[in-house]
Amino acid sequence: MVSSLKKILQFINNKQINYIVIGNGSNLIGSDADCDGVVLDLRRCGSEIHHDGAVFTVGAAVSLLTLARFSAERGYGGLSKLCGIPGQFGGVVTMNAGALGQEICTYVQELHGILAGHDWSWRPEPADWGYRHCRLPSGVVLTSVVLKLKEVVPEEENKLILSELRRRADVTPKGRSAGSVFRNPPGEFAGALLEQCGCKGLSVGNLHVSERHANWIVKEGEEPGHASDCRLLVEEMRRRVQERFGVLLENEWHWVNLRQNLLHELH
Ligand SMILES: Cc1cc2nc3c(=O)[nH]c(=O)nc-3n(C[C@H](O)[C@H](O)[C@H](O)COP(=O)(O)OP(=O)(O)OC[C@H]3O[C@@H](n4cnc5c(N)ncnc54)[C@H](O)[C@@H]3O)c2cc1C
């Protein structure tokens, strides 16, 4: 699978075609416009897990929950606080996914991927990670991640995993979403600012700001949502917070826009 991906990326690179990579798509808002390029859907590209003691090499398509369960059975873990995040490792690393004060960067030792059609490897330093961010070179496609996990007692780790999945099911608003709309600004919670601005319940089309969580947009019904409605709603939320608190909120999720993903950035 990875060798086919490399051939595709070599072709794309030679032809100067725009592209975007999709992991599980849980942090992406699609586009209403036609795509001017290639969408690489990596949901099934790289689902292997190998380990040598505490060091695990996982394919980019492995989900956090799969690794948490697999490693717990073998006496390794520490991922229970992250296990309910619905991403797979390519996206999880790109976004430096985190929850409850923990981030995936704590465990990552090495990254492997393809850049401009060639094999690429990197050992990120602490300074290469930020809040929901990894300083990856533009255009890299991750294929596997090496992590060092902690020793754990399997039964205890499995209990922690289960309890975190239950906690999430209780607190996560129901309906399709892309997770938190905005990053937390330094020293603040975006959800609290949005709530104070009366954002809960705002809606455009079939998209609504959740009544449970003001930093969460959910889509209702079976009809697809529109990116244009989503932008209007997001801009209204941002405007309210900026007017009242002078804080400019930044989107946490990514908007799919192939025209911004120009391949010349790779060279
Ligand atoms: C219900 C819900 C709850 C969530 N809770 C949390 C939470 O608690 N904490 C948190 O941090 N996030 C949370 N998220 C957001 C999201 O799940 C994470 O950001 C996750 O890490 C994204 O993984 P993904 O595979 O879905 O990535 P995608 O959404 O597919 O992609 C995200 C970014 O990574 C890039 N990417 C994906 N795969 C690769 C690859 N192989 N190589 C290079 N680039 C790649 C994409 O191009 C895109 O820029 C939540 C989302 C939802 C819907």
The ligand as an SDF file (V2000), in Angstrom:
LIG
                    3D

 53 58  0  0  0  0  0  0  0  0999 V2000
  -16.4060   14.0590   18.1520 C   0  0  0  0  0  0  0  0  0  0  0  0
  -14.9960   14.5920   18.0170 C   0  0  0  0  0  0  0  0  0  0  0  0
  -14.2110   14.7300   19.1610 C   0  0  0  0  0  0  0  0  0  0  0  0
  -12.9070   15.2200   19.0550 C   0  0  0  0  0  0  0  0  0  0  0  0
  -12.1610   15.3580   20.1990 N   0  0  0  0  0  0  0  0  0  0  0  0
  -10.8800   15.8030   20.1050 C   0  0  0  0  0  0  0  0  0  0  0  0
  -10.0840   15.9390   21.2830 C   0  0  0  0  0  0  0  0  0  0  0  0
  -10.4990   15.6740   22.4080 O   0  0  0  0  0  0  0  0  0  0  0  0
   -8.8010   16.3680   21.1270 N   0  0  0  0  0  0  0  0  0  0  0  0
   -8.2800   16.6710   19.8980 C   0  0  0  0  0  0  0  0  0  0  0  0
   -7.0830   17.0150   19.8210 O   0  0  0  0  0  0  0  0  0  0  0  0
   -9.0240   16.5520   18.7680 N   0  0  0  0  0  0  0  0  0  0  0  0
  -10.3060   16.1330   18.8420 C   0  0  0  0  0  0  0  0  0  0  0  0
  -11.0730   16.0250   17.7090 N   0  0  0  0  0  0  0  0  0  0  0  0
  -10.4960   16.4100   16.4070 C   0  0  0  0  0  0  0  0  0  0  0  0
   -9.8540   15.2420   15.6100 C   0  0  0  0  0  0  0  0  0  0  0  0
  -10.4060   14.0100   15.9650 O   0  0  0  0  0  0  0  0  0  0  0  0
   -8.3500   15.1860   15.8240 C   0  0  0  0  0  0  0  0  0  0  0  0
   -7.7230   16.3810   15.3700 O   0  0  0  0  0  0  0  0  0  0  0  0
   -7.6980   14.0050   15.0850 C   0  0  0  0  0  0  0  0  0  0  0  0
   -6.3630   13.9490   15.4850 O   0  0  0  0  0  0  0  0  0  0  0  0
   -7.7780   14.1400   13.5620 C   0  0  0  0  0  0  0  0  0  0  0  0
   -7.4300   12.8850   12.9940 O   0  0  0  0  0  0  0  0  0  0  0  0
   -8.0240   12.4530   11.5760 P   0  0  0  0  0  0  0  0  0  0  0  0
   -7.3980   11.1530   11.1940 O   0  0  0  0  0  0  0  0  0  0  0  0
   -9.5000   12.4820   11.5900 O   0  0  0  0  0  0  0  0  0  0  0  0
   -7.4250   13.6150   10.6870 O   0  0  0  0  0  0  0  0  0  0  0  0
   -8.1520   14.3970    9.4750 P   0  0  0  0  0  0  0  0  0  0  0  0
   -9.3000   15.1780   10.0120 O   0  0  0  0  0  0  0  0  0  0  0  0
   -8.4110   13.4780    8.3540 O   0  0  0  0  0  0  0  0  0  0  0  0
   -6.9750   15.4030    9.0650 O   0  0  0  0  0  0  0  0  0  0  0  0
   -6.5180   16.3980    9.9680 C   0  0  0  0  0  0  0  0  0  0  0  0
   -5.2630   17.0430    9.3490 C   0  0  0  0  0  0  0  0  0  0  0  0
   -4.2270   16.0580    9.2820 O   0  0  0  0  0  0  0  0  0  0  0  0
   -3.7980   15.8840    7.9250 C   0  0  0  0  0  0  0  0  0  0  0  0
   -3.4990   14.4600    7.7490 N   0  0  0  0  0  0  0  0  0  0  0  0
   -4.2920   13.4000    8.0170 C   0  0  0  0  0  0  0  0  0  0  0  0
   -3.6380   12.2370    7.7670 N   0  0  0  0  0  0  0  0  0  0  0  0
   -2.4080   12.5800    7.3210 C   0  0  0  0  0  0  0  0  0  0  0  0
   -1.2620   11.8380    6.8770 C   0  0  0  0  0  0  0  0  0  0  0  0
   -1.2420   10.5010    6.8420 N   0  0  0  0  0  0  0  0  0  0  0  0
   -0.1590   12.5360    6.4880 N   0  0  0  0  0  0  0  0  0  0  0  0
   -0.1370   13.9040    6.5020 C   0  0  0  0  0  0  0  0  0  0  0  0
   -1.1910   14.6490    6.9030 N   0  0  0  0  0  0  0  0  0  0  0  0
   -2.3170   14.0000    7.3080 C   0  0  0  0  0  0  0  0  0  0  0  0
   -4.9630   16.3550    7.0420 C   0  0  0  0  0  0  0  0  0  0  0  0
   -4.5260   16.7870    5.7610 O   0  0  0  0  0  0  0  0  0  0  0  0
   -5.4830   17.5080    7.9000 C   0  0  0  0  0  0  0  0  0  0  0  0
   -4.6880   18.6570    7.7100 O   0  0  0  0  0  0  0  0  0  0  0  0
  -12.3870   15.5610   17.7880 C   0  0  0  0  0  0  0  0  0  0  0  0
  -13.1850   15.4200   16.6310 C   0  0  0  0  0  0  0  0  0  0  0  0
  -14.4790   14.9530   16.7470 C   0  0  0  0  0  0  0  0  0  0  0  0
  -15.3250   14.8170   15.5090 C   0  0  0  0  0  0  0  0  0  0  0  0
  1  2  1  0
  2  3  1  0
  2 52  2  0
  3  4  2  0
  4  5  1  0
  4 50  1  0
  5  6  2  0
  6  7  1  0
  6 13  1  0
  7  8  2  0
  7  9  1  0
  9 10  1  0
 10 11  2  0
 10 12  1  0
 12 13  2  0
 13 14  1  0
 14 15  1  0
 14 50  1  0
 15 16  1  0
 16 17  1  0
 16 18  1  0
 18 19  1  0
 18 20  1  0
 20 21  1  0
 20 22  1  0
 22 23  1  0
 23 24  1  0
 24 25  2  0
 24 26  1  0
 24 27  1  0
 27 28  1  0
 28 29  2  0
 28 30  1  0
 28 31  1  0
 31 32  1  0
 32 33  1  0
 33 34  1  0
 33 48  1  0
 34 35  1  0
 35 36  1  0
 35 46  1  0
 36 37  1  0
 36 45  1  0
 37 38  2  0
 38 39  1  0
 39 40  1  0
 39 45  2  0
 40 41  1  0
 40 42  2  0
 42 43  1  0
 43 44  2  0
 44 45  1  0
 46 47  1  0
 46 48  1  0
 48 49  1  0
 50 51  2  0
 51 52  1  0
 52 53  1  0
M  END
$$$$
